[in-house]
Amino acid sequence: METNNKKAILDEHLELAEEVLNIYSLKVFIILDLFLFSIFFGILLHPLMSSLWLNFLLPLLFFTTFTGLLQLLDIFLKKS
């Protein structure tokens, strides 16, 4: 049985590895991760919150804050 050597595979298929990393780092996936984490955050906070609007407001605030920070970071990195 042959073992997989990651370094050898990356050396052989460098273009494919770069393409996978470019797709993985797309902003769509980062925003999707933020959205899913916001839902998980809301589920975790649900037993602690007595009001219904706080159950929606805090995860929404979390999502918009970190999406805005992502946009600002993207603008800052594009300028430099």
N, C-alpha and C positions, 0 to 999 in steps of 0.2 A: 504494500500500500504506500503510495507516494504522499508525502506531506506537502501542504500548500505553503510556499514561501511568499509572503506578502510583498516583500521587496522585489523579488523576481517578477511577480505578476504586474506590479506597478511599473517596473522598467519596460516590460514587454508592451503594455497597453497604457502608455502615458497619456495619450490623447483621450482615451475613454475615461480614465480616472479624472482628468481635468474637467471633462464634460459633466461627469457625475457631480463633482464638487461645485461647478457653476450652477447646475440645476438645484442642488441642495441649498445653496445660499441665496436663492431667489427670495425676494421680499414677500412674495405670496405665502411661502411656507412659514416664514417668520411671523407674519400677521396671523396665519392660521393657528400657529402654536400659541400666540398671545390670546386668541379668541378661545381656544380650548382650555387654556389655563385660567382664563377669566371665568368660564363656566365652572371649572373645578373649584375655584376660589369661592364662587357663589354657593356651591353645594356645601363646602366646608363651613361657610358662615351662616348657613340657613338655621341650624339649631340655636345659634347665639343671638340672632336678630329677632326682635319681637314685631317689628313693622315690615310689611310686605314691600314697601317702596325702597327700603334700605337693602333688601335682598337683591334688587335689580340695580340700584344706584351705585353701590360700591364696586361690583364687578364691572359695570359700565365705565365708571370713573377710572378704575385700574386699566381697562383696555384702552380707553382714549388717551390716558396719560402716557402709557408706554408706547403706544402707536405714534403719538406726537414726538416723544423722545427719539424714536427710531427714525422718523422723518427728519428731525433736526440733525441727528448724527449722520444721516445719509447726505444731507445738504453740506454739512461741514466737511465730510470726507471727499465729496466731489470737488469742492473748492480748493482743497489742498493737494 
